[in-house]
Amino acid sequence: MKYLYIVDLWIPYPAADTGLVTLIAESDTEAFEILANSEEFDSTYTNLIMPKIMTSQKFALVDDYQSGIVEALVV
């Protein structure tokens, strides 16, 4: 079973990335791997991603979708 994650990210200054990311993954671990390997985010702050995933909203998906980032709004 896969889930749709809605993750509210906030990365402190100097990177100062903030945004909302929706992604599809089978588990929190896979969601972390997808975001940690994304080129959109500064790898210096990878340790801040998992707590955000664990507190994100998750919705079970009925069909089998491909894992990955669906939409990322980062400013």
CHARMM-style PDB file with segment names, atoms N, HN, CA, C and O in Angstrom:
ATOM      1  N   MET     1       0.836  -1.175   0.000  1.00  0.00      PROA
ATOM      2  CA  MET     1       0.000   0.000   0.000  1.00  0.00      PROA
ATOM      3  C   MET     1       0.887   1.246   0.000  1.00  0.00      PROA
ATOM      4  O   MET     1       1.906   1.305   0.688  1.00  0.00      PROA
ATOM      5  N   LYS     2       0.478   2.222  -0.776  1.00  0.00      PROA
ATOM      6  HN  LYS     2      -0.350   2.174  -1.335  1.00  0.00      PROA
ATOM      7  CA  LYS     2       1.228   3.474  -0.850  1.00  0.00      PROA
ATOM      8  C   LYS     2       0.388   4.598  -0.255  1.00  0.00      PROA
ATOM      9  O   LYS     2      -0.832   4.498  -0.124  1.00  0.00      PROA
ATOM     10  N   TYR     3       1.088   5.670   0.100  1.00  0.00      PROA
ATOM     11  HN  TYR     3       2.079   5.752  -0.006  1.00  0.00      PROA
ATOM     12  CA  TYR     3       0.458   6.808   0.750  1.00  0.00      PROA
ATOM     13  C   TYR     3       0.830   8.106   0.038  1.00  0.00      PROA
ATOM     14  O   TYR     3       1.908   8.236  -0.543  1.00  0.00      PROA
ATOM     15  N   LEU     4      -0.085   9.048   0.101  1.00  0.00      PROA
ATOM     16  HN  LEU     4      -0.961   8.942   0.572  1.00  0.00      PROA
ATOM     17  CA  LEU     4       0.188  10.402  -0.361  1.00  0.00      PROA
ATOM     18  C   LEU     4       0.589  11.197   0.875  1.00  0.00      PROA
ATOM     19  O   LEU     4      -0.182  11.310   1.827  1.00  0.00      PROA
ATOM     20  N   TYR     5       1.787  11.740   0.854  1.00  0.00      PROA
ATOM     21  HN  TYR     5       2.414  11.647   0.080  1.00  0.00      PROA
ATOM     22  CA  TYR     5       2.311  12.541   1.955  1.00  0.00      PROA
ATOM     23  C   TYR     5       2.208  14.013   1.588  1.00  0.00      PROA
ATOM     24  O   TYR     5       2.500  14.406   0.459  1.00  0.00      PROA
ATOM     25  N   ILE     6       1.792  14.816   2.550  1.00  0.00      PROA
ATOM     26  HN  ILE     6       1.554  14.497   3.468  1.00  0.00      PROA
ATOM     27  CA  ILE     6       1.826  16.270   2.401  1.00  0.00      PROA
ATOM     28  C   ILE     6       2.773  16.768   3.482  1.00  0.00      PROA
ATOM     29  O   ILE     6       2.435  16.784   4.666  1.00  0.00      PROA
ATOM     30  N   VAL     7       3.965  17.174   3.056  1.00  0.00      PROA
ATOM     31  HN  VAL     7       4.240  17.161   2.094  1.00  0.00      PROA
ATOM     32  CA  VAL     7       5.044  17.508   3.976  1.00  0.00      PROA
ATOM     33  C   VAL     7       5.289  19.014   3.962  1.00  0.00      PROA
ATOM     34  O   VAL     7       5.526  19.607   2.909  1.00  0.00      PROA
ATOM     35  N   ASP     8       5.227  19.618   5.137  1.00  0.00      PROA
ATOM     36  HN  ASP     8       5.034  19.136   5.992  1.00  0.00      PROA
ATOM     37  CA  ASP     8       5.520  21.039   5.311  1.00  0.00      PROA
ATOM     38  C   ASP     8       6.984  21.154   5.701  1.00  0.00      PROA
ATOM     39  O   ASP     8       7.355  20.815   6.825  1.00  0.00      PROA
ATOM     40  N   LEU     9       7.820  21.628   4.783  1.00  0.00      PROA
ATOM     41  HN  LEU     9       7.518  21.903   3.870  1.00  0.00      PROA
ATOM     42  CA  LEU     9       9.262  21.716   5.038  1.00  0.00      PROA
ATOM     43  C   LEU     9       9.661  23.129   5.433  1.00  0.00      PROA
ATOM     44  O   LEU     9       9.133  24.112   4.913  1.00  0.00      PROA
ATOM     45  N   TRP    10      10.597  23.208   6.355  1.00  0.00      PROA
ATOM     46  HN  TRP    10      11.026  22.410   6.777  1.00  0.00      PROA
ATOM     47  CA  TRP    10      11.196  24.477   6.719  1.00  0.00      PROA
ATOM     48  C   TRP    10      12.652  24.222   7.020  1.00  0.00      PROA
ATOM     49  O   TRP    10      12.977  23.448   7.921  1.00  0.00      PROA
ATOM     50  N   ILE    11      13.528  24.862   6.279  1.00  0.00      PROA
ATOM     51  HN  ILE    11      13.264  25.491   5.547  1.00  0.00      PROA
ATOM     52  CA  ILE    11      14.974  24.743   6.453  1.00  0.00      PROA
ATOM     53  C   ILE    11      15.478  26.118   6.885  1.00  0.00      PROA
ATOM     54  O   ILE    11      15.174  27.114   6.228  1.00  0.00      PROA
ATOM     55  N   PRO    12      16.236  26.194   7.970  1.00  0.00      PROA
ATOM     56  CA  PRO    12      16.667  27.492   8.497  1.00  0.00      PROA
ATOM     57  C   PRO    12      17.656  28.229   7.593  1.00  0.00      PROA
ATOM     58  O   PRO    12      18.214  27.659   6.656  1.00  0.00      PROA
ATOM     59  N   TYR    13      17.851  29.495   7.896  1.00  0.00      PROA
ATOM     60  HN  TYR    13      17.397  29.958   8.657  1.00  0.00      PROA
ATOM     61  CA  TYR    13      18.838  30.330   7.226  1.00  0.00      PROA
ATOM     62  C   TYR    13      20.202  29.680   7.379  1.00  0.00      PROA
ATOM     63  O   TYR    13      20.456  29.180   8.475  1.00  0.00      PROA
ATOM     64  N   PRO    14      21.083  29.627   6.439  1.00  0.00      PROA
ATOM     65  CA  PRO    14      21.161  30.406   5.221  1.00  0.00      PROA
ATOM     66  C   PRO    14      20.446  29.786   4.031  1.00  0.00      PROA
ATOM     67  O   PRO    14      20.203  30.473   3.039  1.00  0.00      PROA
ATOM     68  N   ALA    15      20.102  28.500   4.104  1.00  0.00      PROA
ATOM     69  HN  ALA    15      20.300  27.942   4.909  1.00  0.00      PROA
ATOM     70  CA  ALA    15      19.396  27.891   2.972  1.00  0.00      PROA
ATOM     71  C   ALA    15      18.002  28.492   2.860  1.00  0.00      PROA
ATOM     72  O   ALA    15      17.551  28.826   1.764  1.00  0.00      PROA
ATOM     73  N   ALA    16      17.326  28.629   3.987  1.00  0.00      PROA
ATOM     74  HN  ALA    16      17.692  28.358   4.877  1.00  0.00      PROA
ATOM     75  CA  ALA    16      16.016  29.261   4.073  1.00  0.00      PROA
ATOM     76  C   ALA    16      15.019  28.721   3.049  1.00  0.00      PROA
ATOM     77  O   ALA    16      14.295  29.485   2.410  1.00  0.00      PROA
ATOM     78  N   ASP    17      14.990  27.409   2.903  1.00  0.00      PROA
ATOM     79  HN  ASP    17      15.578  26.788   3.422  1.00  0.00      PROA
ATOM     80  CA  ASP    17      13.988  26.773   2.043  1.00  0.00      PROA
ATOM     81  C   ASP    17      12.741  26.518   2.872  1.00  0.00      PROA
ATOM     82  O   ASP    17      12.823  25.989   3.981  1.00  0.00      PROA
ATOM     83  N   THR    18      11.618  26.883   2.352  1.00  0.00      PROA
ATOM     84  HN  THR    18      11.551  27.313   1.451  1.00  0.00      PROA
ATOM     85  CA  THR    18      10.358  26.586   3.006  1.00  0.00      PROA
ATOM     86  C   THR    18       9.368  26.228   1.920  1.00  0.00      PROA
ATOM     87  O   THR    18       9.448  26.742   0.804  1.00  0.00      PROA
ATOM     88  N   GLY    19       8.442  25.357   2.239  1.00  0.00      PROA
ATOM     89  HN  GLY    19       8.377  24.940   3.145  1.00  0.00      PROA
ATOM     90  CA  GLY    19       7.488  24.993   1.219  1.00  0.00      PROA
ATOM     91  C   GLY    19       6.651  23.790   1.595  1.00  0.00      PROA
ATOM     92  O   GLY    19       6.724  23.269   2.708  1.00  0.00      PROA
ATOM     93  N   LEU    20       5.870  23.376   0.647  1.00  0.00      PROA
ATOM     94  HN  LEU    20       5.811  23.800  -0.257  1.00  0.00      PROA
ATOM     95  CA  LEU    20       4.963  22.252   0.795  1.00  0.00      PROA
ATOM     96  C   LEU    20       5.286  21.250  -0.304  1.00  0.00      PROA
ATOM     97  O   LEU    20       5.336  21.600  -1.483  1.00  0.00      PROA
ATOM     98  N   VAL    21       5.503  20.006   0.091  1.00  0.00      PROA
ATOM     99  HN  VAL    21       5.462  19.722   1.049  1.00  0.00      PROA
ATOM    100  CA  VAL    21       5.857  18.965  -0.865  1.00  0.00      PROA
ATOM    101  C   VAL    21       4.840  17.843  -0.751  1.00  0.00      PROA
ATOM    102  O   VAL    21       4.557  17.365   0.348  1.00  0.00      PROA
ATOM    103  N   THR    22       4.289  17.423  -1.883  1.00  0.00      PROA
ATOM    104  HN  THR    22       4.518  17.811  -2.776  1.00  0.00      PROA
ATOM    105  CA  THR    22       3.438  16.238  -1.901  1.00  0.00      PROA
ATOM    106  C   THR    22       4.200  15.140  -2.620  1.00  0.00      PROA
ATOM    107  O   THR    22       4.798  15.363  -3.673  1.00  0.00      PROA
ATOM    108  N   LEU    23       4.169  13.962  -2.040  1.00  0.00      PROA
ATOM    109  HN  LEU    23       3.683  13.781  -1.185  1.00  0.00      PROA
ATOM    110  CA  LEU    23       4.868  12.845  -2.651  1.00  0.00      PROA
ATOM    111  C   LEU    23       4.145  11.543  -2.346  1.00  0.00      PROA
ATOM    112  O   LEU    23       3.320  11.471  -1.436  1.00  0.00      PROA
ATOM    113  N   ILE    24       4.466  10.528  -3.115  1.00  0.00      PROA
ATOM    114  HN  ILE    24       5.137  10.587  -3.854  1.00  0.00      PROA
ATOM    115  CA  ILE    24       3.898   9.191  -2.947  1.00  0.00      PROA
ATOM    116  C   ILE    24       5.018   8.260  -2.516  1.00  0.00      PROA
ATOM    117  O   ILE    24       6.093   8.238  -3.114  1.00  0.00      PROA
ATOM    118  N   ALA    25       4.742   7.479  -1.449  1.00  0.00      PROA
ATOM    119  HN  ALA    25       3.868   7.498  -0.963  1.00  0.00      PROA
ATOM    120  CA  ALA    25       5.727   6.526  -0.951  1.00  0.00      PROA
ATOM    121  C   ALA    25       5.023   5.411  -0.186  1.00  0.00      PROA
ATOM    122  O   ALA    25       3.880   5.557   0.247  1.00  0.00      PROA
ATOM    123  N   GLU    26       5.737   4.287  -0.029  1.00  0.00      PROA
ATOM    124  HN  GLU    26       6.665   4.168  -0.381  1.00  0.00      PROA
ATOM    125  CA  GLU    26       5.199   3.143   0.708  1.00  0.00      PROA
ATOM    126  C   GLU    26       5.371   3.294   2.213  1.00  0.00      PROA
ATOM    127  O   GLU    26       4.630   2.690   2.989  1.00  0.00      PROA
ATOM    128  N   SER    27       6.346   4.098   2.627  1.00  0.00      PROA
ATOM    129  HN  SER    27       6.947   4.589   1.997  1.00  0.00      PROA
ATOM    130  CA  SER    27       6.641   4.224   4.058  1.00  0.00      PROA
ATOM    131  C   SER    27       7.337   5.558   4.324  1.00  0.00      PROA
ATOM    132  O   SER    27       7.740   6.268   3.403  1.00  0.00      PROA
ATOM    133  N   ASP    28       7.467   5.876   5.624  1.00  0.00      PROA
ATOM    134  HN  ASP    28       7.140   5.299   6.372  1.00  0.00      PROA
ATOM    135  CA  ASP    28       8.201   7.081   5.997  1.00  0.00      PROA
ATOM    136  C   ASP    28       9.644   6.999   5.521  1.00  0.00      PROA
ATOM    137  O   ASP    28      10.229   7.999   5.104  1.00  0.00      PROA
ATOM    138  N   THR    29      10.213   5.802   5.586  1.00  0.00      PROA
ATOM    139  HN  THR    29       9.738   4.990   5.925  1.00  0.00      PROA
ATOM    140  CA  THR    29      11.597   5.615   5.149  1.00  0.00      PROA
ATOM    141  C   THR    29      11.757   5.903   3.661  1.00  0.00      PROA
ATOM    142  O   THR    29      12.704   6.576   3.254  1.00  0.00      PROA
ATOM    143  N   GLU    30      10.831   5.395   2.849  1.00  0.00      PROA
ATOM    144  HN  GLU    30      10.062   4.849   3.180  1.00  0.00      PROA
ATOM    145  CA  GLU    30      10.918   5.669   1.415  1.00  0.00      PROA
ATOM    146  C   GLU    30      10.686   7.147   1.127  1.00  0.00      PROA
ATOM    147  O   GLU    30      11.343   7.718   0.257  1.00  0.00      PROA
ATOM    148  N   ALA    31       9.765   7.766   1.845  1.00  0.00      PROA
ATOM    149  HN  ALA    31       9.231   7.302   2.551  1.00  0.00      PROA
ATOM    150  CA  ALA    31       9.517   9.205   1.676  1.00  0.00      PROA
ATOM    151  C   ALA    31      10.783   9.997   1.991  1.00  0.00      PROA
ATOM    152  O   ALA    31      11.127  10.940   1.279  1.00  0.00      PROA
ATOM    153  N   PHE    32      11.471   9.609   3.059  1.00  0.00      PROA
ATOM    154  HN  PHE    32      11.192   8.842   3.637  1.00  0.00      PROA
ATOM    155  CA  PHE    32      12.725  10.265   3.427  1.00  0.00      PROA
ATOM    156  C   PHE    32      13.764  10.114   2.318  1.00  0.00      PROA
ATOM    157  O   PHE    32      14.415  11.087   1.940  1.00  0.00      PROA
ATOM    158  N   GLU    33      13.919   8.907   1.803  1.00  0.00      PROA
ATOM    159  HN  GLU    33      13.390   8.116   2.111  1.00  0.00      PROA
ATOM    160  CA  GLU    33      14.898   8.659   0.744  1.00  0.00      PROA
ATOM    161  C   GLU    33      14.601   9.496  -0.497  1.00  0.00      PROA
ATOM    162  O   GLU    33      15.516  10.020  -1.133  1.00  0.00      PROA
ATOM    163  N   ILE    34      13.326   9.617  -0.835  1.00  0.00      PROA
ATOM    164  HN  ILE    34      12.583   9.191  -0.319  1.00  0.00      PROA
ATOM    165  CA  ILE    34      12.943  10.405  -2.015  1.00  0.00      PROA
ATOM    166  C   ILE    34      13.334  11.867  -1.815  1.00  0.00      PROA
ATOM    167  O   ILE    34      13.919  12.484  -2.706  1.00  0.00      PROA
ATOM    168  N   LEU    35      13.011  12.421  -0.640  1.00  0.00      PROA
ATOM    169  HN  LEU    35      12.536  11.920   0.084  1.00  0.00      PROA
ATOM    170  CA  LEU    35      13.324  13.832  -0.390  1.00  0.00      PROA
ATOM    171  C   LEU    35      14.819  14.057  -0.188  1.00  0.00      PROA
ATOM    172  O   LEU    35      15.362  15.059  -0.655  1.00  0.00      PROA
ATOM    173  N   ALA    36      15.484  13.141   0.499  1.00  0.00      PROA
ATOM    174  HN  ALA    36      15.043  12.328   0.878  1.00  0.00      PROA
ATOM    175  CA  ALA    36      16.915  13.300   0.747  1.00  0.00      PROA
ATOM    176  C   ALA    36      17.725  13.233  -0.550  1.00  0.00      PROA
ATOM    177  O   ALA    36      18.776  13.864  -0.659  1.00  0.00      PROA
ATOM    178  N   ASN    37      17.242  12.479  -1.522  1.00  0.00      PROA
ATOM    179  HN  ASN    37      16.388  11.966  -1.434  1.00  0.00      PROA
ATOM    180  CA  ASN    37      17.950  12.346  -2.800  1.00  0.00      PROA
ATOM    181  C   ASN    37      17.525  13.387  -3.832  1.00  0.00      PROA
ATOM    182  O   ASN    37      18.068  13.430  -4.936  1.00  0.00      PROA
ATOM    183  N   SER    38      16.566  14.217  -3.476  1.00  0.00      PROA
ATOM    184  HN  SER    38      16.125  14.183  -2.579  1.00  0.00      PROA
ATOM    185  CA  SER    38      16.090  15.248  -4.399  1.00  0.00      PROA
ATOM    186  C   SER    38      17.125  16.366  -4.507  1.00  0.00      PROA
ATOM    187  O   SER    38      17.719  16.774  -3.509  1.00  0.00      PROA
ATOM    188  N   GLU    39      17.329  16.844  -5.702  1.00  0.00      PROA
ATOM    189  HN  GLU    39      16.847  16.513  -6.513  1.00  0.00      PROA
ATOM    190  CA  GLU    39      18.278  17.936  -5.927  1.00  0.00      PROA
ATOM    191  C   GLU    39      17.704  19.296  -5.529  1.00  0.00      PROA
ATOM    192  O   GLU    39      18.428  20.292  -5.508  1.00  0.00      PROA
ATOM    193  N   GLU    40      16.415  19.344  -5.215  1.00  0.00      PROA
ATOM    194  HN  GLU    40      15.827  18.535  -5.232  1.00  0.00      PROA
ATOM    195  CA  GLU    40      15.772  20.613  -4.873  1.00  0.00      PROA
ATOM    196  C   GLU    40      16.125  21.110  -3.474  1.00  0.00      PROA
ATOM    197  O   GLU    40      15.941  22.288  -3.169  1.00  0.00      PROA
ATOM    198  N   PHE    41      16.633  20.217  -2.624  1.00  0.00      PROA
ATOM    199  HN  PHE    41      16.783  19.260  -2.872  1.00  0.00      PROA
ATOM    200  CA  PHE    41      16.867  20.574  -1.238  1.00  0.00      PROA
ATOM    201  C   PHE    41      18.340  20.499  -0.889  1.00  0.00      PROA
ATOM    202  O   PHE    41      19.065  19.642  -1.394  1.00  0.00      PROA
ATOM    203  N   ASP    42      18.776  21.399  -0.025  1.00  0.00      PROA
ATOM    204  HN  ASP    42      18.186  22.095   0.385  1.00  0.00      PROA
ATOM    205  CA  ASP    42      20.163  21.461   0.421  1.00  0.00      PROA
ATOM    206  C   ASP    42      20.463  20.235   1.290  1.00  0.00      PROA
ATOM    207  O   ASP    42      19.813  20.034   2.316  1.00  0.00      PROA
ATOM    208  N   SER    43      21.425  19.428   0.895  1.00  0.00      PROA
ATOM    209  HN  SER    43      21.953  19.591   0.062  1.00  0.00      PROA
ATOM    210  CA  SER    43      21.742  18.184   1.611  1.00  0.00      PROA
ATOM    211  C   SER    43      22.320  18.435   3.006  1.00  0.00      PROA
ATOM    212  O   SER    43      22.402  17.508   3.812  1.00  0.00      PROA
ATOM    213  N   THR    44      22.714  19.659   3.296  1.00  0.00      PROA
ATOM    214  HN  THR    44      22.647  20.412   2.641  1.00  0.00      PROA
ATOM    215  CA  THR    44      23.227  19.996   4.624  1.00  0.00      PROA
ATOM    216  C   THR    44      22.166  19.777   5.699  1.00  0.00      PROA
ATOM    217  O   THR    44      22.495  19.490   6.850  1.00  0.00      PROA
ATOM    218  N   TYR    45      20.903  19.910   5.327  1.00  0.00      PROA
ATOM    219  HN  TYR    45      20.636  20.143   4.392  1.00  0.00      PROA
ATOM    220  CA  TYR    45      19.810  19.851   6.296  1.00  0.00      PROA
ATOM    221  C   TYR    45      18.976  18.577   6.186  1.00  0.00      PROA
ATOM    222  O   TYR    45      17.804  18.573   6.562  1.00  0.00      PROA
ATOM    223  N   THR    46      19.563  17.506   5.679  1.00  0.00      PROA
ATOM    224  HN  THR    46      20.515  17.509   5.374  1.00  0.00      PROA
ATOM    225  CA  THR    46      18.849  16.241   5.522  1.00  0.00      PROA
ATOM    226  C   THR    46      18.287  15.737   6.850  1.00  0.00      PROA
ATOM    227  O   THR    46      17.232  15.104   6.877  1.00  0.00      PROA
ATOM    228  N   ASN    47      18.983  16.013   7.943  1.00  0.00      PROA
ATOM    229  HN  ASN    47      19.841  16.527   7.921  1.00  0.00      PROA
ATOM    230  CA  ASN    47      18.535  15.550   9.259  1.00  0.00      PROA
ATOM    231  C   ASN    47      17.203  16.177   9.691  1.00  0.00      PROA
ATOM    232  O   ASN    47      16.560  15.661  10.604  1.00  0.00      PROA
ATOM    233  N   LEU    48      16.784  17.256   9.069  1.00  0.00      PROA
ATOM    234  HN  LEU    48      17.307  17.675   8.327  1.00  0.00      PROA
ATOM    235  CA  LEU    48      15.525  17.911   9.421  1.00  0.00      PROA
ATOM    236  C   LEU    48      14.324  17.334   8.671  1.00  0.00      PROA
ATOM    237  O   LEU    48      13.183  17.665   8.992  1.00  0.00      PROA
ATOM    238  N   ILE    49      14.565  16.481   7.685  1.00  0.00      PROA
ATOM    239  HN  ILE    49      15.492  16.211   7.425  1.00  0.00      PROA
ATOM    240  CA  ILE    49      13.486  15.975   6.843  1.00  0.00      PROA
ATOM    241  C   ILE    49      12.631  14.926   7.556  1.00  0.00      PROA
ATOM    242  O   ILE    49      11.403  15.007   7.506  1.00  0.00      PROA
ATOM    243  N   MET    50      13.239  13.958   8.211  1.00  0.00      PROA
ATOM    244  HN  MET    50      14.236  13.892   8.252  1.00  0.00      PROA
ATOM    245  CA  MET    50      12.474  12.862   8.810  1.00  0.00      PROA
ATOM    246  C   MET    50      11.450  13.334   9.842  1.00  0.00      PROA
ATOM    247  O   MET    50      10.317  12.852   9.813  1.00  0.00      PROA
ATOM    248  N   PRO    51      11.787  14.253  10.755  1.00  0.00      PROA
ATOM    249  CA  PRO    51      10.758  14.722  11.687  1.00  0.00      PROA
ATOM    250  C   PRO    51       9.556  15.344  10.978  1.00  0.00      PROA
ATOM    251  O   PRO    51       8.421  15.199  11.434  1.00  0.00      PROA
ATOM    252  N   LYS    52       9.800  16.033   9.868  1.00  0.00      PROA
ATOM    253  HN  LYS    52      10.721  16.152   9.498  1.00  0.00      PROA
ATOM    254  CA  LYS    52       8.708  16.627   9.104  1.00  0.00      PROA
ATOM    255  C   LYS    52       7.848  15.553   8.441  1.00  0.00      PROA
ATOM    256  O   LYS    52       6.627  15.694   8.363  1.00  0.00      PROA
ATOM    257  N   ILE    53       8.477  14.490   7.967  1.00  0.00      PROA
ATOM    258  HN  ILE    53       9.468  14.375   8.030  1.00  0.00      PROA
ATOM    259  CA  ILE    53       7.737  13.380   7.355  1.00  0.00      PROA
ATOM    260  C   ILE    53       6.871  12.692   8.401  1.00  0.00      PROA
ATOM    261  O   ILE    53       5.711  12.373   8.139  1.00  0.00      PROA
ATOM    262  N   MET    54       7.427  12.465   9.575  1.00  0.00      PROA
ATOM    263  HN  MET    54       8.369  12.724   9.788  1.00  0.00      PROA
ATOM    264  CA  MET    54       6.705  11.745  10.611  1.00  0.00      PROA
ATOM    265  C   MET    54       5.478  12.513  11.112  1.00  0.00      PROA
ATOM    266  O   MET    54       4.517  11.903  11.580  1.00  0.00      PROA
ATOM    267  N   THR    55       5.504  13.834  11.016  1.00  0.00      PROA
ATOM    268  HN  THR    55       6.284  14.329  10.636  1.00  0.00      PROA
ATOM    269  CA  THR    55       4.354  14.631  11.457  1.00  0.00      PROA
ATOM    270  C   THR    55       3.479  15.100  10.294  1.00  0.00      PROA
ATOM    271  O   THR    55       2.525  15.850  10.496  1.00  0.00      PROA
ATOM    272  N   SER    56       3.803  14.661   9.087  1.00  0.00      PROA
ATOM    273  HN  SER    56       4.579  14.051   8.923  1.00  0.00      PROA
ATOM    274  CA  SER    56       3.030  15.086   7.914  1.00  0.00      PROA
ATOM    275  C   SER    56       1.688  14.365   7.840  1.00  0.00      PROA
ATOM    276  O   SER    56       1.475  13.346   8.496  1.00  0.00      PROA
ATOM    277  N   GLN    57       0.803  14.910   7.038  1.00  0.00      PROA
ATOM    278  HN  GLN    57       0.977  15.738   6.505  1.00  0.00      PROA
ATOM    279  CA  GLN    57      -0.469  14.239   6.772  1.00  0.00      PROA
ATOM    280  C   GLN    57      -0.206  13.131   5.764  1.00  0.00      PROA
ATOM    281  O   GLN    57       0.538  13.315   4.801  1.00  0.00      PROA
ATOM    282  N   LYS    58      -0.834  11.962   5.999  1.00  0.00      PROA
ATOM    283  HN  LYS    58      -1.439  11.813   6.781  1.00  0.00      PROA
ATOM    284  CA  LYS    58      -0.658  10.813   5.108  1.00  0.00      PROA
ATOM    285  C   LYS    58      -2.034  10.283   4.749  1.00  0.00      PROA
ATOM    286  O   LYS    58      -2.903  10.132   5.608  1.00  0.00      PROA
ATOM    287  N   PHE    59      -2.216  10.006   3.474  1.00  0.00      PROA
ATOM    288  HN  PHE    59      -1.511  10.129   2.776  1.00  0.00      PROA
ATOM    289  CA  PHE    59      -3.485   9.486   2.986  1.00  0.00      PROA
ATOM    290  C   PHE    59      -3.240   8.201   2.211  1.00  0.00      PROA
ATOM    291  O   PHE    59      -2.426   8.174   1.287  1.00  0.00      PROA
ATOM    292  N   ALA    60      -3.939   7.141   2.584  1.00  0.00      PROA
ATOM    293  HN  ALA    60      -4.599   7.163   3.334  1.00  0.00      PROA
ATOM    294  CA  ALA    60      -3.793   5.850   1.892  1.00  0.00      PROA
ATOM    295  C   ALA    60      -4.339   5.962   0.482  1.00  0.00      PROA
ATOM    296  O   ALA    60      -5.393   6.557   0.259  1.00  0.00      PROA
ATOM    297  N   LEU    61      -3.619   5.389  -0.467  1.00  0.00      PROA
ATOM    298  HN  LEU    61      -2.762   4.906  -0.286  1.00  0.00      PROA
ATOM    299  CA  LEU    61      -4.031   5.402  -1.870  1.00  0.00      PROA
ATOM    300  C   LEU    61      -4.641   4.056  -2.236  1.00  0.00      PROA
ATOM    301  O   LEU    61      -4.139   3.007  -1.834  1.00  0.00      PROA
ATOM    302  N   VAL    62      -5.714   4.093  -2.993  1.00  0.00      PROA
ATOM    303  HN  VAL    62      -6.122   4.945  -3.319  1.00  0.00      PROA
ATOM    304  CA  VAL    62      -6.406   2.871  -3.389  1.00  0.00      PROA
ATOM    305  C   VAL    62      -5.650   2.157  -4.507  1.00  0.00      PROA
ATOM    306  O   VAL    62      -5.497   0.936  -4.469  1.00  0.00      PROA
ATOM    307  N   ASP    63      -5.185   2.897  -5.485  1.00  0.00      PROA
ATOM    308  HN  ASP    63      -5.309   3.889  -5.516  1.00  0.00      PROA
ATOM    309  CA  ASP    63      -4.459   2.317  -6.615  1.00  0.00      PROA
ATOM    310  C   ASP    63      -2.960   2.343  -6.356  1.00  0.00      PROA
ATOM    311  O   ASP    63      -2.488   3.029  -5.450  1.00  0.00      PROA
ATOM    312  N   ASP    64      -2.223   1.596  -7.154  1.00  0.00      PROA
ATOM    313  HN  ASP    64      -2.607   1.039  -7.890  1.00  0.00      PROA
ATOM    314  CA  ASP    64      -0.774   1.532  -7.025  1.00  0.00      PROA
ATOM    315  C   ASP    64      -0.143   2.590  -7.929  1.00  0.00      PROA
ATOM    316  O   ASP    64      -0.140   2.452  -9.152  1.00  0.00      PROA
ATOM    317  N   TYR    65       0.386   3.635  -7.320  1.00  0.00      PROA
ATOM    318  HN  TYR    65       0.383   3.747  -6.326  1.00  0.00      PROA
ATOM    319  CA  TYR    65       1.032   4.708  -8.064  1.00  0.00      PROA
ATOM    320  C   TYR    65       2.547   4.595  -7.911  1.00  0.00      PROA
ATOM    321  O   TYR    65       3.043   3.969  -6.974  1.00  0.00      PROA
ATOM    322  N   GLN    66       3.259   5.198  -8.826  1.00  0.00      PROA
ATOM    323  HN  GLN    66       2.856   5.707  -9.587  1.00  0.00      PROA
ATOM    324  CA  GLN    66       4.715   5.208  -8.763  1.00  0.00      PROA
ATOM    325  C   GLN    66       5.159   6.151  -7.639  1.00  0.00      PROA
ATOM    326  O   GLN    66       4.623   7.250  -7.490  1.00  0.00      PROA
ATOM    327  N   SER    67       6.130   5.713  -6.864  1.00  0.00      PROA
ATOM    328  HN  SER    67       6.565   4.821  -6.984  1.00  0.00      PROA
ATOM    329  CA  SER    67       6.669   6.546  -5.789  1.00  0.00      PROA
ATOM    330  C   SER    67       7.439   7.715  -6.378  1.00  0.00      PROA
ATOM    331  O   SER    67       8.073   7.589  -7.426  1.00  0.00      PROA
ATOM    332  N   GLY    68       7.381   8.856  -5.695  1.00  0.00      PROA
ATOM    333  HN  GLY    68       6.867   8.958  -4.844  1.00  0.00      PROA
ATOM    334  CA  GLY    68       8.123  10.031  -6.125  1.00  0.00      PROA
ATOM    335  C   GLY    68       7.431  11.307  -5.722  1.00  0.00      PROA
ATOM    336  O   GLY    68       6.335  11.285  -5.162  1.00  0.00      PROA
ATOM    337  N   ILE    69       8.072  12.415  -6.009  1.00  0.00      PROA
ATOM    338  HN  ILE    69       8.962  12.433  -6.464  1.00  0.00      PROA
ATOM    339  CA  ILE    69       7.513  13.727  -5.706  1.00  0.00      PROA
ATOM    340  C   ILE    69       6.436  14.048  -6.737  1.00  0.00      PROA
ATOM    341  O   ILE    69       6.661  13.946  -7.944  1.00  0.00      PROA
ATOM    342  N   VAL    70       5.264  14.437  -6.240  1.00  0.00      PROA
ATOM    343  HN  VAL    70       5.082  14.520  -5.261  1.00  0.00      PROA
ATOM    344  CA  VAL    70       4.157  14.803  -7.115  1.00  0.00      PROA
ATOM    345  C   VAL    70       4.234  16.299  -7.416  1.00  0.00      PROA
ATOM    346  O   VAL    70       4.111  16.718  -8.567  1.00  0.00      PROA
ATOM    347  N   GLU    71       4.438  17.088  -6.377  1.00  0.00      PROA
ATOM    348  HN  GLU    71       4.538  16.748  -5.443  1.00  0.00      PROA
ATOM    349  CA  GLU    71       4.489  18.548  -6.529  1.00  0.00      PROA
ATOM    350  C   GLU    71       5.357  19.110  -5.404  1.00  0.00      PROA
ATOM    351  O   GLU    71       5.289  18.641  -4.268  1.00  0.00      PROA
ATOM    352  N   ALA    72       6.158  20.099  -5.718  1.00  0.00      PROA
ATOM    353  HN  ALA    72       6.213  20.480  -6.641  1.00  0.00      PROA
ATOM    354  CA  ALA    72       6.987  20.756  -4.714  1.00  0.00      PROA
ATOM    355  C   ALA    72       6.902  22.258  -4.915  1.00  0.00      PROA
ATOM    356  O   ALA    72       7.264  22.780  -5.970  1.00  0.00      PROA
ATOM    357  N   LEU    73       6.423  22.939  -3.897  1.00  0.00      PROA
ATOM    358  HN  LEU    73       6.129  22.515  -3.041  1.00  0.00      PROA
ATOM    359  CA  LEU    73       6.381  24.397  -3.900  1.00  0.00      PROA
ATOM    360  C   LEU    73       7.362  24.849  -2.841  1.00  0.00      PROA
ATOM    361  O   LEU    73       7.046  24.842  -1.652  1.00  0.00      PROA
ATOM    362  N   VAL    74       8.544  25.239  -3.265  1.00  0.00      PROA
ATOM    363  HN  VAL    74       8.800  25.245  -4.231  1.00  0.00      PROA
ATOM    364  CA  VAL    74       9.601  25.635  -2.344  1.00  0.00      PROA
ATOM    365  C   VAL    74      10.022  27.059  -2.684  1.00  0.00      PROA
ATOM    366  O   VAL    74      10.312  27.382  -3.836  1.00  0.00      PROA
ATOM    367  N   VAL    75      10.049  27.907  -1.648  1.00  0.00      PROA
ATOM    368  HN  VAL    75       9.813  27.645  -0.712  1.00  0.00      PROA
ATOM    369  CA  VAL    75      10.460  29.295  -1.851  1.00  0.00      PROA
ATOM    370  C   VAL    75      11.633  29.633  -0.966  1.00  0.00      PROA
ATOM    371  OT1 VAL    75      12.124  30.761  -0.995  1.00  0.00      PROA
TER     372      VAL     75
END
